[in-house]
Amino acid sequence: MKHVAPAGVLLATVTFLGAPAQAVQAAPPAQAVQAAPPAQAVQAAPPAQSVQAAPPAQARTAQAAPPAYGAPAGAWDPSGREPVGGARLGERGIVFPAGMKAPPKTSAKSYVIADADTGEVLAAKNAHGRYLPASTLKALTALALIPKLDKAKKVRPSRNAVNVEGSAVGLVPKPLYTVEDLFKALLLVSGNDAAVALAEANGGLDRTLADMNAEARRLQAFDTVAKTPNGLDKPGQSSSAYDLALIARAGLANPDFRRYVSLKTDRFPAPKGYYEIGNHNKLLWRYKGMIGVKNGWTSKALASFVGAAKRNGHTVIVTIMRHDGYMWEDIADLLDWGFAARGRAVPVGRLVEPVPEPAPLPTAQAQAANPPAQGPAAAQKPAGAARPAEEESGSALPYAAAAAVAALLGGAAWLVYGRRRRS
């Protein structure tokens, strides 16, 4: 004989099944919405970080072995991707726009002519060829350290800084110098001693080289590996005409950097007063509109130069590497060609922009100031809007649990009722 549950038992079961659903709707959706924003906040940063992820890996691959001096970009990029700045910049020979007269001849093994305002590369020769940079590397030293050091800070150079080889401003181990004095010595008279003193002021050689190489990565100057703060030759150290153009362009955007490299002369502190120092860049006196930047020479690197000039409101950058003669006339001729070509020629490449800074993650204070919405209003969504997977799973599980519990209780009630009927 069939046993039929009384209406009161069925009503109690139905009422129980309805209650959990109402309870879940009231509170959990707000909790589910609260759980989502942290995941979304973390997702907001990676687009900026993802840009940084690939270049450092490239750079580490490039640094794994000593640079092949003069090798084009494709020789060190195992991914086979297009050279930085454009495919034509990976060629060894001279590249220039069709319909334009070729740039003037020069004995430099590598050069770049670029429009500093637009970033367009107007002409180049072995732009990514990797060579010893000599003292042009001091431009990277300055660019990396100017934002980190207080210009007014007093510095006492070590004996190691005072006795460094090569070109020097003539430091003594006394606290006579400010950081600004040392930057002037670095960029005007190419003081190797000033470079080491600045590295000491920045916390030491290792930290300074890490800062320099990090700045090169930020600029996407992947041909550049700094092993010294002053450019003295060292195995594994390298740069390229393309990278020097990136460094110059970034430096010119910094007011202090631009002011230092543009100085023709200045007073430098001495134990008894001061003495005059003069800029080694001869074109500051000879070429109309010359801004400056940096030249260099060692017996292994030969002559190198990175500089810029401004005429009629436009700035042209010229960089050369491994020049084996008197370079100043060649540089002036390349600058003239650049001013004549800018705005008229289709560029052969481009100076890439620095890697953007990653977006900061929300701080605890920011989250406290803008707490997630709570209550029923937090669950409101536009009509037809898709629900995130996190919210879907967060709300479905309580419904399933409620149904399971209701079924068990309903079964228990049925058993109890049946036993009473049998007894």
SULJO-V220907 format. One record per residue. N is the residue number from 0. RES is the residue in one small letter. SS is DSSP state (A for helix, B for strand, O for the rest). PHI is phi in radians with two decimals (none if undefined). BURIAL is b if it has 24 or more other C-alpha atoms within 12 Angstrom, else e. Layout:
N_RES_SS_PHI_BURIAL, N_RES_SS_PHI_BURIAL
This chain:
0_m_O_none_e, 1_k_O_-1.31_e, 2_h_O_-1.83_e, 3_v_O_-1.90_e, 4_a_O_-1.22_e, 5_p_O_-1.08_e, 6_a_A_-1.06_e, 7_g_A_-1.14_e, 8_v_A_-1.14_e, 9_l_A_-1.07_e, 10_l_A_-1.11_e, 11_a_A_-1.11_e, 12_t_A_-1.14_b, 13_v_A_-1.08_e, 14_t_A_-1.08_e, 15_f_A_-1.12_b, 16_l_A_-1.09_b, 17_g_A_-1.32_e, 18_a_A_-1.07_e, 19_p_A_-1.03_b, 20_a_A_-1.06_b, 21_q_A_-1.17_e, 22_a_A_-1.16_e, 23_v_A_-1.15_b, 24_q_A_-1.15_b, 25_a_A_-1.28_e, 26_a_O_-1.94_e, 27_p_A_-0.98_b, 28_p_A_-0.97_b, 29_a_A_-1.09_b, 30_q_A_-1.14_b, 31_a_A_-1.11_b, 32_v_A_-1.14_b, 33_q_A_-1.13_b, 34_a_A_-1.25_b, 35_a_A_-1.30_b, 36_p_A_-0.92_b, 37_p_A_-0.98_e, 38_a_A_-1.13_e, 39_q_A_-1.21_e, 40_a_A_-1.11_e, 41_v_A_-1.17_e, 42_q_A_-1.26_e, 43_a_A_-1.29_e, 44_a_A_-1.46_e, 45_p_A_-0.91_e, 46_p_A_-0.94_e, 47_a_A_-1.25_e, 48_q_A_-1.22_e, 49_s_A_-1.13_e, 50_v_A_-1.12_e, 51_q_A_-1.35_b, 52_a_A_-1.13_e, 53_a_A_-1.31_e, 54_p_A_-0.98_b, 55_p_A_-1.04_b, 56_a_A_-1.11_e, 57_q_A_-1.04_b, 58_a_A_-1.10_b, 59_r_A_-1.15_b, 60_t_A_-1.10_e, 61_a_A_-1.14_b, 62_q_A_-1.52_b, 63_a_O_-1.08_e, 64_a_O_-2.25_e, 65_p_O_-1.00_e, 66_p_O_-1.13_b, 67_a_O_-1.50_b, 68_y_B_-1.08_b, 69_g_O_1.57_b, 70_a_O_-1.25_b, 71_p_O_-1.25_b, 72_a_A_-1.02_b, 73_g_A_-1.08_b, 74_a_A_-1.27_b, 75_w_O_-1.99_b, 76_d_O_-1.73_b, 77_p_O_-1.19_e, 78_s_O_-1.31_e, 79_g_O_1.31_e, 80_r_O_-1.28_e, 81_e_O_-1.07_e, 82_p_O_-0.97_b, 83_v_O_-1.02_b, 84_g_O_1.70_b, 85_g_O_2.33_b, 86_a_A_-1.08_b, 87_r_A_-1.17_b, 88_l_A_-1.34_b, 89_g_A_-1.52_b, 90_e_O_-1.41_b, 91_r_O_-1.39_b, 92_g_O_-1.36_b, 93_i_B_-1.33_b, 94_v_B_-2.10_b, 95_f_B_-2.67_b, 96_p_O_-1.15_b, 97_a_O_-1.10_e, 98_g_O_1.51_e, 99_m_O_-1.82_e, 100_k_O_-1.18_e, 101_a_O_-1.09_b, 102_p_O_-1.06_b, 103_p_O_-1.04_b, 104_k_O_-1.23_e, 105_t_O_-2.63_b, 106_s_O_-1.44_e, 107_a_O_-1.11_b, 108_k_O_-1.31_b, 109_s_B_-2.69_b, 110_y_B_-2.77_b, 111_v_B_-2.45_b, 112_i_B_-2.07_b, 113_a_B_-2.43_b, 114_d_B_-1.52_b, 115_a_O_-1.15_b, 116_d_O_-1.28_b, 117_t_O_-1.75_e, 118_g_O_1.46_b, 119_e_B_-1.26_b, 120_v_B_-1.53_b, 121_l_B_-1.50_b, 122_a_B_-2.84_b, 123_a_B_-2.82_b, 124_k_B_-2.41_b, 125_n_O_0.82_b, 126_a_O_-1.01_b, 127_h_O_-1.76_b, 128_g_O_-1.07_b, 129_r_B_-1.69_b, 130_y_B_-2.35_b, 131_l_O_-1.14_b, 132_p_O_-1.51_b, 133_a_A_0.91_b, 134_s_A_-1.33_b, 135_t_A_-1.10_b, 136_l_A_-1.14_b, 137_k_A_-1.09_b, 138_a_A_-1.11_b, 139_l_A_-1.22_b, 140_t_A_-0.99_b, 141_a_A_-1.11_b, 142_l_A_-1.08_b, 143_a_A_-1.31_b, 144_l_A_-1.71_b, 145_i_A_-0.95_b, 146_p_O_-1.24_e, 147_k_O_-1.70_e, 148_l_O_-1.97_b, 149_d_O_-1.29_e, 150_k_O_-1.04_e, 151_a_O_-1.56_e, 152_k_O_-1.12_e, 153_k_B_-1.45_e, 154_v_B_-2.21_b, 155_r_O_-1.89_b, 156_p_O_-1.12_b, 157_s_O_-1.39_b, 158_r_A_-1.07_e, 159_n_A_-1.08_e, 160_a_A_-1.17_b, 161_v_A_-1.11_b, 162_n_O_-1.73_e, 163_v_O_-1.12_b, 164_e_O_-1.35_e, 165_g_O_1.47_b, 166_s_O_-1.08_b, 167_a_O_-2.59_b, 168_v_O_-1.54_b, 169_g_O_1.69_b, 170_l_O_-1.22_b, 171_v_O_-2.16_b, 172_p_O_-1.36_e, 173_k_O_-2.35_e, 174_p_O_-1.40_e, 175_l_O_-1.67_b, 176_y_B_-2.00_b, 177_t_B_-1.59_b, 178_v_A_-1.00_b, 179_e_A_-1.10_b, 180_d_A_-0.98_b, 181_l_A_-1.22_b, 182_f_A_-1.13_b, 183_k_A_-1.11_b, 184_a_A_-1.11_b, 185_l_A_-1.10_b, 186_l_A_-1.72_b, 187_l_A_-1.56_b, 188_v_O_-1.86_b, 189_s_O_0.99_b, 190_g_O_-1.23_b, 191_n_A_-1.13_b, 192_d_A_-1.16_b, 193_a_A_-1.13_b, 194_a_A_-1.10_b, 195_v_A_-1.19_b, 196_a_A_-1.10_b, 197_l_A_-1.15_b, 198_a_A_-1.08_b, 199_e_A_-1.12_b, 200_a_A_-1.14_b, 201_n_O_-1.56_b, 202_g_O_1.90_e, 203_g_O_2.13_e, 204_l_A_-1.14_b, 205_d_A_-1.07_e, 206_r_A_-1.13_b, 207_t_A_-1.16_b, 208_l_A_-1.12_b, 209_a_A_-1.10_b, 210_d_A_-1.14_b, 211_m_A_-1.12_b, 212_n_A_-1.22_b, 213_a_A_-1.16_b, 214_e_A_-1.15_b, 215_a_A_-1.07_b, 216_r_A_-1.10_b, 217_r_A_-1.07_b, 218_l_O_-1.39_b, 219_q_O_1.15_b, 220_a_O_-1.57_b, 221_f_O_-1.41_b, 222_d_O_-1.44_b, 223_t_O_-1.69_b, 224_v_B_-2.30_b, 225_a_O_-1.64_b, 226_k_O_-2.00_b, 227_t_O_-2.45_b, 228_p_O_-1.48_b, 229_n_O_-2.03_b, 230_g_O_1.54_b, 231_l_O_-1.00_b, 232_d_O_-1.01_b, 233_k_O_-2.66_e, 234_p_O_-0.95_e, 235_g_O_1.60_b, 236_q_O_-1.39_b, 237_s_B_-2.83_b, 238_s_B_-2.76_b, 239_s_O_-2.52_b, 240_a_A_-1.05_b, 241_y_A_-1.12_b, 242_d_A_-1.13_b, 243_l_A_-1.09_b, 244_a_A_-1.19_b, 245_l_A_-1.07_b, 246_i_A_-1.13_b, 247_a_A_-1.09_b, 248_r_A_-1.09_b, 249_a_A_-1.17_b, 250_g_A_-1.12_b, 251_l_A_-1.15_b, 252_a_O_-1.40_e, 253_n_O_-1.73_e, 254_p_A_-1.00_e, 255_d_A_-1.17_b, 256_f_A_-1.00_b, 257_r_A_-1.07_b, 258_r_A_-1.17_b, 259_y_A_-1.08_b, 260_v_A_-1.24_b, 261_s_A_-1.54_b, 262_l_O_-1.19_b, 263_k_O_-1.47_b, 264_t_B_-2.46_b, 265_d_B_-2.85_b, 266_r_B_-1.58_e, 267_f_B_-2.17_b, 268_p_B_-1.08_b, 269_a_B_-2.44_e, 270_p_O_-0.93_e, 271_k_O_-2.19_e, 272_g_B_1.70_e, 273_y_B_-2.76_e, 274_y_B_-2.49_e, 275_e_B_-1.48_e, 276_i_B_-2.12_b, 277_g_B_-2.20_b, 278_n_O_-1.22_b, 279_h_O_-1.31_b, 280_n_O_-1.37_b, 281_k_O_-1.14_b, 282_l_A_-1.26_b, 283_l_A_-1.08_b, 284_w_A_-1.73_e, 285_r_A_-1.96_e, 286_y_O_-1.93_b, 287_k_O_-1.10_e, 288_g_O_1.45_b, 289_m_B_-1.13_b, 290_i_B_-1.62_b, 291_g_B_2.05_b, 292_v_B_2.53_b, 293_k_B_-2.80_b, 294_n_B_-2.08_b, 295_g_B_-2.72_b, 296_w_B_-2.83_b, 297_t_B_-2.45_b, 298_s_O_-1.14_e, 299_k_O_-1.55_e, 300_a_O_-1.41_b, 301_l_B_1.11_b, 302_a_B_-1.48_b, 303_s_B_-2.44_b, 304_f_B_-2.75_b, 305_v_B_-2.38_b, 306_g_B_-2.81_b, 307_a_B_-2.60_b, 308_a_B_-2.41_b, 309_k_B_-2.19_b, 310_r_B_-2.46_e, 311_n_O_0.89_e, 312_g_O_1.41_e, 313_h_B_-2.13_b, 314_t_B_-2.04_b, 315_v_B_-2.05_b, 316_i_B_-1.85_b, 317_v_B_-2.25_b, 318_t_B_-2.24_b, 319_i_B_-2.35_b, 320_m_B_-2.43_b, 321_r_B_0.99_b, 322_h_B_-1.66_b, 323_d_O_-1.85_e, 324_g_O_-2.57_e, 325_y_O_-1.43_e, 326_m_O_-1.62_b, 327_w_A_-1.11_b, 328_e_A_-1.18_e, 329_d_A_-1.07_b, 330_i_A_-1.11_b, 331_a_A_-1.05_b, 332_d_A_-1.14_e, 333_l_A_-1.16_b, 334_l_A_-1.11_b, 335_d_A_-1.00_b, 336_w_A_-1.08_b, 337_g_A_-1.08_b, 338_f_A_-1.16_b, 339_a_A_-1.26_b, 340_a_A_-1.56_b, 341_r_O_-1.08_b, 342_g_O_1.43_e, 343_r_O_-2.04_e, 344_a_O_-2.05_b, 345_v_O_-1.33_e, 346_p_O_-1.13_b, 347_v_O_-1.65_b, 348_g_B_-3.13_b, 349_r_B_-2.64_b, 350_l_O_-1.37_b, 351_v_O_-1.25_b, 352_e_O_-1.44_b, 353_p_O_-1.06_b, 354_v_O_-1.13_b, 355_p_O_-1.16_e, 356_e_O_-1.18_e, 357_p_O_-1.13_e, 358_a_O_-1.15_e, 359_p_O_-1.18_e, 360_l_O_-1.31_e, 361_p_O_-1.05_e, 362_t_O_-1.49_e, 363_a_A_-1.07_e, 364_q_A_-1.15_e, 365_a_A_-1.13_e, 366_q_A_-1.17_e, 367_a_A_-1.20_e, 368_a_A_-1.26_e, 369_n_O_-2.23_e, 370_p_O_-1.18_e, 371_p_O_-1.07_e, 372_a_O_-1.12_e, 373_q_O_-2.19_e, 374_g_O_1.52_e, 375_p_A_-1.04_e, 376_a_A_-1.11_e, 377_a_A_-1.18_b, 378_a_A_-1.52_b, 379_q_O_-1.24_e, 380_k_O_-2.40_e, 381_p_O_-1.04_e, 382_a_O_-1.05_e, 383_g_O_1.44_e, 384_a_O_-1.26_e, 385_a_O_-1.28_e, 386_r_O_-1.61_e, 387_p_O_-1.03_e, 388_a_A_-1.06_e, 389_e_A_-1.05_e, 390_e_A_-1.26_b, 391_e_A_-1.01_e, 392_s_A_-1.19_e, 393_g_A_-1.18_b, 394_s_A_-1.62_b, 395_a_A_-1.26_e, 396_l_A_-1.07_e, 397_p_A_-1.05_b, 398_y_A_-1.08_b, 399_a_A_-1.12_e, 400_a_A_-1.12_e, 401_a_A_-1.10_b, 402_a_A_-1.13_e, 403_a_A_-1.13_e, 404_v_A_-1.09_e, 405_a_A_-1.09_b, 406_a_A_-1.11_e, 407_l_A_-1.11_e, 408_l_A_-1.14_e, 409_g_A_-1.10_b, 410_g_A_-1.09_e, 411_a_A_-1.10_e, 412_a_A_-1.08_e, 413_w_A_-1.12_e, 414_l_A_-1.12_e, 415_v_A_-1.07_e, 416_y_A_-1.09_e, 417_g_A_-1.09_e, 418_r_A_-1.09_e, 419_r_A_-1.08_e, 420_r_A_-1.17_e, 421_r_A_-1.25_e, 422_s_O_-1.41_e
